[in-house]
């Protein structure tokens, strides 16, 4: 029986022929391992940085928590302050504004001629008014219009608030007479009320006169010897 050896001659001559291939395989495997390790290392680094940012944001949020709690009640606090401000404005409103409605009603009543009576009176937010009433004749209505218009020419007195409120832009919207009736005896008369009217206008306020300033070179004194704010000079005896 004949046996033939088919092993290459180089392998027969060098029994360690596989060593270079093994070294190359191991080098490739080592480089692959190092590459994968570096890749996963970079990913882990990014994960660690992200976790640090998350922890930093959580710490910042925890520090801002008390401020955020205060902001939750900000709307309520603003409404409370607005309510207090409105209350202060009502307290500090000028004396003239507080008494204007009463002064207007007093003017309307005091200027009413005898033989005239009112049936309605209204005022808008812009101080426009509407006055309705009845009279025995149109002459009395004209007298009422004249009296209302005269308030604009009244001399202003700082000590009397009534002189600082007046009526302007008066307009006689309507003035009608009731129909005439004839009695069986031939006498004529008008139905009651004989005349009705409607007047519109604007309620205005004038500023009080400013006190005179002291004359240059003179020093006004009060009763106790101090300078008075209104510039007058008095002497205590």
Secondary structure as GFF3:
##gff-version 3
##sequence-region A 1 237
A	DSSP	alpha_helix	9	13	.	.	.	ID=ss1
A	DSSP	alpha_helix	19	72	.	.	.	ID=ss2
A	DSSP	alpha_helix	74	92	.	.	.	ID=ss3
A	DSSP	alpha_helix	95	110	.	.	.	ID=ss4
A	DSSP	beta_strand	116	123	.	.	.	ID=ss5
A	DSSP	beta_strand	128	135	.	.	.	ID=ss6
A	DSSP	alpha_helix	138	150	.	.	.	ID=ss7
A	DSSP	three_ten_helix	151	153	.	.	.	ID=ss8
A	DSSP	three_ten_helix	161	164	.	.	.	ID=ss9
A	DSSP	beta_strand	165	177	.	.	.	ID=ss10
A	DSSP	beta_strand	180	182	.	.	.	ID=ss11
A	DSSP	beta_strand	188	190	.	.	.	ID=ss12
A	DSSP	beta_strand	195	205	.	.	.	ID=ss13
###
